[in-house]
Amino acid sequence: MRMILIGPPGAGKGTQAQNLVTTFGIPHISSGDMLREAVAAGTELGKTAADFMKRGALVPDDVVIGMVIERIGKPDCARGFMLDGFPRTRPQAEALDEALTRAGVALDAVVLIEVADELILERVSGRRSDPVTGAIYHIKYKPPPADVVDRLVHRADDTAVACTERLDKYHRDTAPIIPFYAARGLLKRVDGVGAPEEVLMRISAALQTVQVAS
Ligand code: AMP
């Protein structure tokens, strides 16, 4: 299964990706996680990306495209992958397409998790993640267990200002790639409002109709 998860920041892509990769046995490739790792490791790529990320701005296409295309060329992606947070712009979608065509493979599905902007801000401001396990919590909707609370991290770009900027970017740069995939019959729209388990059921149902190419 070669698939993409698309949705606004805070739509639940990371949470759903963690569940789905277990079901399909494919690697979860999050461009945001890869960039945060590069920033933490202090690599050249990380240094370039850091300022953009802190502001909630998109990291330039040439930086992100090379990083993700190289990653999906690794052997663990030979039988599929789940892309989360990439592509986010039309040039990224086109570069992905070219890379897959060169490799002689094709996408099987693009899942769009839909959540209204008004709900996003509340979700994102309460979001906390565990740097040890990668688990994502919400202080109100998915409270973390007491023994991990002290090590949880509130992402620097999960503030109201940065989130508004990211939503803006989503509508301007990312939403336009939706028709690109819809036109090829790959798009599955899923309502992202509700408990994570409910949303997972909706995604699984939407994917049941997908014919997976080898
Ligand atoms: P995310 O974890 O997907 O919300 O990404 C966090 C931040 O990383 C974004 O706000 C961007 O600054 C950057 N980023 C992640 N993926 C991309 C991408 N595909 N293109 C450009 N910037 C990205």
Residues whose N, C-alpha, C, O or C-beta is under 5 A from the ligand:
A	BS01	AMP	S31 G32 D33 L35 F52 M53 G56 A57 L58 V59 V64 G85 F86 P87 R88
